Amino acid sequence: MTFRVPNQFRIRGGRLASDDSFGTTGAFLLRLRDGQELFSIASAAMGWEHVSASRPDRCPTWDEMCEVKDLFWEPEDCVVQFHPPESQYVNVHRYCLHLWRPTGFQIQMPPSFLVGPKP
Protein backbone atom coordinates (compact mmCIF):
# COMPACT_ATOMS: atom_id res chain seq x y z
CA MET A 1 0.00 0.00 0.00
CA THR A 2 1.53 3.24 -1.14
CA PHE A 3 0.27 6.81 -0.89
CA ARG A 4 2.06 8.99 -3.37
CA VAL A 5 1.55 12.38 -4.95
CA PRO A 6 1.82 13.22 -8.65
CA ASN A 7 4.52 15.89 -8.29
CA GLN A 8 4.26 16.80 -11.98
CA PHE A 9 0.88 18.38 -11.12
CA ARG A 10 1.94 20.07 -7.85
CA ILE A 11 1.08 23.77 -7.61
CA ARG A 12 4.44 25.47 -7.10
CA GLY A 13 3.49 29.15 -7.17
CA GLY A 14 1.00 31.45 -5.46
CA ARG A 15 -0.77 31.09 -2.13
CA LEU A 16 -1.22 27.30 -2.49
CA ALA A 17 2.40 26.69 -3.44
CA SER A 18 4.38 23.74 -2.15
CA ASP A 19 7.43 21.83 -3.29
CA ASP A 20 8.56 18.22 -3.11
CA SER A 21 9.76 18.75 0.48
CA PHE A 22 6.09 18.86 1.54
CA GLY A 23 5.91 15.12 0.83
CA THR A 24 2.34 13.87 0.50
CA THR A 25 0.78 17.22 1.41
CA GLY A 26 -0.03 19.91 -1.11
CA ALA A 27 -2.31 21.34 -3.75
CA PHE A 28 -2.37 19.94 -7.27
CA LEU A 29 -3.92 20.84 -10.62
CA LEU A 30 -4.51 17.39 -12.07
CA ARG A 31 -4.64 16.95 -15.83
CA LEU A 32 -6.71 13.88 -16.68
CA ARG A 33 -6.44 11.61 -19.72
CA ASP A 34 -9.29 13.41 -21.52
CA GLY A 35 -7.63 16.81 -20.99
CA GLN A 36 -9.98 17.89 -18.17
CA GLU A 37 -8.45 19.50 -15.08
CA LEU A 38 -9.34 18.90 -11.45
CA PHE A 39 -8.12 20.83 -8.43
CA SER A 40 -6.90 18.58 -5.65
CA ILE A 41 -5.52 18.81 -2.14
CA ALA A 42 -3.68 15.86 -0.59
CA SER A 43 -2.68 15.24 3.00
CA ALA A 44 -1.69 12.48 5.37
CA ALA A 45 -2.31 13.10 9.06
CA MET A 46 -3.87 11.59 12.18
CA GLY A 47 -3.94 8.10 10.68
CA TRP A 48 -5.64 9.05 7.40
CA GLU A 49 -4.53 9.63 3.82
CA HIS A 50 -6.86 12.11 2.12
CA VAL A 51 -7.33 13.53 -1.35
CA SER A 52 -10.00 16.03 -2.34
CA ALA A 53 -10.95 16.62 -5.97
CA SER A 54 -13.06 19.47 -7.32
CA ARG A 55 -14.11 21.27 -10.44
CA PRO A 56 -15.53 24.78 -10.69
CA ASP A 57 -18.66 23.75 -12.61
CA ARG A 58 -19.77 20.32 -11.33
CA CYS A 59 -18.84 17.40 -9.10
CA PRO A 60 -16.22 15.04 -10.49
CA THR A 61 -17.62 11.93 -12.19
CA TRP A 62 -16.98 8.34 -11.10
CA ASP A 63 -14.42 7.94 -13.92
CA GLU A 64 -12.64 11.15 -12.90
CA MET A 65 -12.48 10.01 -9.27
CA CYS A 66 -11.07 6.66 -10.45
CA GLU A 67 -8.28 8.56 -12.23
CA VAL A 68 -7.63 10.60 -9.08
CA LYS A 69 -7.46 7.39 -7.05
CA ASP A 70 -4.98 5.92 -9.54
CA LEU A 71 -2.76 9.02 -9.36
CA PHE A 72 -2.42 8.86 -5.56
CA TRP A 73 -2.71 5.13 -4.72
CA GLU A 74 -1.84 1.74 -6.17
CA PRO A 75 -4.41 -0.25 -8.21
CA GLU A 76 -4.98 -2.76 -5.40
CA ASP A 77 -5.35 -0.16 -2.63
CA CYS A 78 -8.86 0.29 -1.27
CA VAL A 79 -9.95 3.88 -0.63
CA VAL A 80 -13.40 5.14 0.35
CA GLN A 81 -15.73 8.07 -0.10
CA PHE A 82 -17.71 8.57 3.11
CA HIS A 83 -21.33 9.63 3.42
CA PRO A 84 -21.35 10.76 7.07
CA PRO A 85 -24.36 11.46 9.26
CA GLU A 86 -26.02 14.68 8.11
CA SER A 87 -25.20 16.32 11.45
CA GLN A 88 -21.49 15.96 10.60
CA TYR A 89 -21.60 17.35 7.05
CA VAL A 90 -18.89 19.83 6.12
CA ASN A 91 -19.40 21.51 2.76
CA VAL A 92 -16.75 24.12 1.98
CA HIS A 93 -16.96 23.64 -1.80
CA ARG A 94 -20.16 22.57 -3.55
CA TYR A 95 -18.38 20.50 -6.20
CA CYS A 96 -15.72 18.78 -4.10
CA LEU A 97 -15.47 15.04 -3.36
CA HIS A 98 -13.05 13.29 -1.01
CA LEU A 99 -11.16 9.99 -1.01
CA TRP A 100 -9.86 8.52 2.25
CA ARG A 101 -7.71 5.60 3.39
CA PRO A 102 -6.79 4.77 6.98
CA THR A 103 -3.13 4.03 7.61
CA GLY A 104 -3.46 1.84 10.69
CA PHE A 105 -5.67 -0.92 9.31
CA GLN A 106 -7.06 -2.35 6.09
CA ILE A 107 -10.60 -1.37 5.09
CA GLN A 108 -13.02 -4.27 5.38
CA MET A 109 -14.97 -4.73 2.16
CA PRO A 110 -18.15 -6.72 1.51
CA PRO A 111 -17.87 -9.81 -0.71
CA SER A 112 -17.85 -8.72 -4.37
CA PHE A 113 -20.76 -11.04 -5.25
CA LEU A 114 -23.01 -8.78 -3.15
CA VAL A 115 -22.41 -6.07 -5.74
CA GLY A 116 -23.00 -8.39 -8.69
CA PRO A 117 -21.49 -11.22 -10.70
CA LYS A 118 -18.02 -10.80 -12.13
CA PRO A 119 -17.87 -11.09 -15.92
C-alpha positions as a Python dict, from the first residue, in 0.01 Angstrom:
ca = {
    (1, 'M'): (0, 0, 0),
    (2, 'T'): (153, 324, -114),
    (3, 'F'): (27, 681, -89),
    (4, 'R'): (206, 899, -337),
    (5, 'V'): (155, 1238, -495),
    (6, 'P'): (182, 1322, -865),
    (7, 'N'): (452, 1589, -829),
    (8, 'Q'): (426, 1680, -1198),
    (9, 'F'): (88, 1838, -1112),
    (10, 'R'): (194, 2007, -785),
    (11, 'I'): (108, 2377, -761),
    (12, 'R'): (444, 2547, -710),
    (13, 'G'): (349, 2915, -717),
    (14, 'G'): (100, 3145, -546),
    (15, 'R'): (-77, 3109, -213),
    (16, 'L'): (-122, 2730, -249),
    (17, 'A'): (240, 2669, -344),
    (18, 'S'): (438, 2374, -215),
    (19, 'D'): (743, 2183, -329),
    (20, 'D'): (856, 1822, -311),
    (21, 'S'): (976, 1875, 48),
    (22, 'F'): (609, 1886, 154),
    (23, 'G'): (591, 1512, 83),
    (24, 'T'): (234, 1387, 50),
    (25, 'T'): (78, 1722, 141),
    (26, 'G'): (-3, 1991, -111),
    (27, 'A'): (-231, 2134, -375),
    (28, 'F'): (-237, 1994, -727),
    (29, 'L'): (-392, 2084, -1062),
    (30, 'L'): (-451, 1739, -1207),
    (31, 'R'): (-464, 1695, -1583),
    (32, 'L'): (-671, 1388, -1668),
    (33, 'R'): (-644, 1161, -1972),
    (34, 'D'): (-929, 1341, -2152),
    (35, 'G'): (-763, 1681, -2099),
    (36, 'Q'): (-998, 1789, -1817),
    (37, 'E'): (-845, 1950, -1508),
    (38, 'L'): (-934, 1890, -1145),
    (39, 'F'): (-812, 2083, -843),
    (40, 'S'): (-690, 1858, -565),
    (41, 'I'): (-552, 1881, -214),
    (42, 'A'): (-368, 1586, -59),
    (43, 'S'): (-268, 1524, 300),
    (44, 'A'): (-169, 1248, 537),
    (45, 'A'): (-231, 1310, 906),
    (46, 'M'): (-387, 1159, 1218),
    (47, 'G'): (-394, 810, 1068),
    (48, 'W'): (-564, 905, 740),
    (49, 'E'): (-453, 963, 382),
    (50, 'H'): (-686, 1211, 212),
    (51, 'V'): (-733, 1353, -135),
    (52, 'S'): (-1000, 1603, -234),
    (53, 'A'): (-1095, 1662, -597),
    (54, 'S'): (-1306, 1947, -732),
    (55, 'R'): (-1411, 2127, -1044),
    (56, 'P'): (-1553, 2478, -1069),
    (57, 'D'): (-1866, 2375, -1261),
    (58, 'R'): (-1977, 2032, -1133),
    (59, 'C'): (-1884, 1740, -910),
    (60, 'P'): (-1622, 1504, -1049),
    (61, 'T'): (-1762, 1193, -1219),
    (62, 'W'): (-1698, 834, -1110),
    (63, 'D'): (-1442, 794, -1392),
    (64, 'E'): (-1264, 1115, -1290),
    (65, 'M'): (-1248, 1001, -927),
    (66, 'C'): (-1107, 666, -1045),
    (67, 'E'): (-828, 856, -1223),
    (68, 'V'): (-763, 1060, -908),
    (69, 'K'): (-746, 739, -705),
    (70, 'D'): (-498, 592, -954),
    (71, 'L'): (-276, 902, -936),
    (72, 'F'): (-242, 886, -556),
    (73, 'W'): (-271, 513, -472),
    (74, 'E'): (-184, 174, -617),
    (75, 'P'): (-441, -25, -821),
    (76, 'E'): (-498, -276, -540),
    (77, 'D'): (-535, -16, -263),
    (78, 'C'): (-886, 29, -127),
    (79, 'V'): (-995, 388, -63),
    (80, 'V'): (-1340, 514, 35),
    (81, 'Q'): (-1573, 807, -10),
    (82, 'F'): (-1771, 857, 311),
    (83, 'H'): (-2133, 963, 342),
    (84, 'P'): (-2135, 1076, 707),
    (85, 'P'): (-2436, 1146, 926),
    (86, 'E'): (-2602, 1468, 811),
    (87, 'S'): (-2520, 1632, 1145),
    (88, 'Q'): (-2149, 1596, 1060),
    (89, 'Y'): (-2160, 1735, 705),
    (90, 'V'): (-1889, 1983, 612),
    (91, 'N'): (-1940, 2151, 276),
    (92, 'V'): (-1675, 2412, 198),
    (93, 'H'): (-1696, 2364, -180),
    (94, 'R'): (-2016, 2257, -355),
    (95, 'Y'): (-1838, 2050, -620),
    (96, 'C'): (-1572, 1878, -410),
    (97, 'L'): (-1547, 1504, -336),
    (98, 'H'): (-1305, 1329, -101),
    (99, 'L'): (-1116, 999, -101),
    (100, 'W'): (-986, 852, 225),
    (101, 'R'): (-771, 560, 339),
    (102, 'P'): (-679, 477, 698),
    (103, 'T'): (-313, 403, 761),
    (104, 'G'): (-346, 184, 1069),
    (105, 'F'): (-567, -92, 931),
    (106, 'Q'): (-706, -235, 609),
    (107, 'I'): (-1060, -137, 509),
    (108, 'Q'): (-1302, -427, 538),
    (109, 'M'): (-1497, -473, 216),
    (110, 'P'): (-1815, -672, 151),
    (111, 'P'): (-1787, -981, -71),
    (112, 'S'): (-1785, -872, -437),
    (113, 'F'): (-2076, -1104, -525),
    (114, 'L'): (-2301, -878, -315),
    (115, 'V'): (-2241, -607, -574),
    (116, 'G'): (-2300, -839, -869),
    (117, 'P'): (-2149, -1122, -1070),
    (118, 'K'): (-1802, -1080, -1213),
    (119, 'P'): (-1787, -1109, -1592),
}
